[in-house]
Each structure stands twice: as structure tokens, then as C-alpha cells.
Amino acid sequence: MPRRNGVGIALLADPTRRRIMALCAEAPRRPSSVARALSVSRSTATRQLRLLEQAGLLTRRPSNLDGRGVVYLIDRTRVGAIMAWLAGTRVSWDGREGDPPVV
């Protein structure tokens, strides 16, 4: 697994970041809309969005609304690579004694 994927997985341990990922999976989001949805300040939302972008989980693009702002959206290629790695890890555990429980 590339190191960058490991960083992405570590970031997703935080429930707020998982909520941000879920929001951005629905539609591209401006930092202000993420802040409203999470009831946090815009600066807090922006900080979390940038962390997820730096890990390669989100992509930032100029907003089509006014050309000044930005929107964040899921990087489906990167997230797909992490999901594939996790699925492979799950398969490698199948049949071993002391398997982790399925949640």
C-alpha cells in the first residue's frame, strides 16, 4: 500500500472527516456548506477539507457559481484504491484463526 493511502486511512479514523467525505461524495461542496452541515466554523471546515485534499482523498476545483470560491469533491480514483486495498486485506484475513469480527 502506498504511504499516501495509509495517511488517507488514518485521517478517516476521525468521524468528522468521515462525515465530510460522505457530504463530498453526494455532491461537490463549498467549505461554507460543509461548515453549515457540521455546525462548525468555516475555518475548521476548511482545515479538515485541506487535510483530506493533501491526503489525496478530495480534489479542489474552482466553483462554477462565481469563479472565486472553490468546491471539494471525492477523488474517486484514490478512494477506490484504498477501498480495493481494504477489500484485499479483508480477503487475506478470511479463514485465519482469530479473525477480526465483521462489523
N, C-alpha and C positions, 0 to 999 in steps of 0.2 A: 504494500500500500504506500503510495507516495506520501511524504511527510505532510504536504498541504492537506490531503484528505484527513489525516489524523487531527490536524488543527480544526478542521471543519467539524469533525465528530465531537471533539472536546467542547467546542462552542455550543453545540446543540444539547449539551447537558443542562444548560440553563433554560428553564421553562419560558421565560420571556422571549428569548431568542427563537425558541420553537414556535411561539405564537406569531412572531414576526415572519418567520418562514411560511407559516400557514397563510397569513394575510397576503404575502407577496406571491404565493402560489395561486391564489384566487385571481389576482389582477395586479398590474404594476401599481406601486404605491408611492406617494409622496411622503416625505418624513412627517409632515403635519398630519396626514391621515393615519399614519402608524401611531403617532403620539396620541391622537384622539381615541383610537381604538383601544389603546393600552392604558389610557389615563395617566400618561407620563408627560414630562416636558418635551418640547421639540428637540432640545439639545441632547436629552437622554436617548430619544428615539434615533437621532442622527448618529450618535456614538455607537449604538448597537448595530445599526444598519451598516456603518463603515467597517466594523469588525467582521460582520458576515460577508461583506464585499471583499475585504482583504483576504479572507479565507477561501474566496472563490465560490461561495455559495450563492451570492447575489451579484447581479450586474447593475450598474448605474447608467442611466441614459437621460438625455435631455427630455424635459417634459414637452409633450405636444400641445399642452394647454396655453402656455405663454412663452415658451422658449427660454425662460430664465431659470426656472426650477428644474429639479431632477426627479426621476422616479426610479424605484428599485424593483427589480424583478428576479425571479429564480433563475439561476444558471442551471438549466435542466441537464446539460452535459455533465457538469461537476457533481450535481446531486445524484444523477443516475449512476455515476461511477462509484460514489460512496454506497449507494443502495446495493449495487452489484457486489461490491466488496463485502458488505454486511451479509448479504444472502449467501455468498460463498463461505463466509465464516460460520454461518448457521449450519450449512450442509456439512462442513468439516467436523462439527460437534455431534452430529446425528450418530447415534449408535455407541457413543462412548459412555463408559461408566461414569456416573456423576455428572451427567449432562445438566446444564443450567436449566431451570424451569422455563417453560414457554409462558410468556406474559401476554 
